[in-house]
Amino acid sequence: METTMTHEYPKGVTIDDVWAVLRDLAQSQKETDRIQKETDKKIKEIGNRLGDFTNSFGNVIEHLVSPNLQEKFNKLGYDFQEVSTMHKILDKKNDIRFEIDVFLQNGDTAMYGGN
């Protein structure tokens, strides 16, 4: 038993009409892709600007707060012998990387601040 499939189009619709719709869809998809790329570019630019802002804020903290931080905490009873800025943490095993703006420690106690 052999089955033959036939395609019936609505009356008045030709194969040329179908191809025209497919061409329009392809063009619409190209436009959607273009808009998506443009949006992605804008989102990346906003992310970069936000990163610049947070870096600038970190610099302000480092220059205004860090120089007196050790002295202030020592007056509160802490005995921090070491203070570092832009303290980098790298854990290759767990793929963790970050930077601490201010890091104070004395061997028993550590305090840090960053964004």
Beta strands, then each sheet from edge to edge (+ up, - down):
strand 1: 82-91
strand 2: 96-105
strand 3: 110-113
sheet 1: 1+ 2- 3+
end
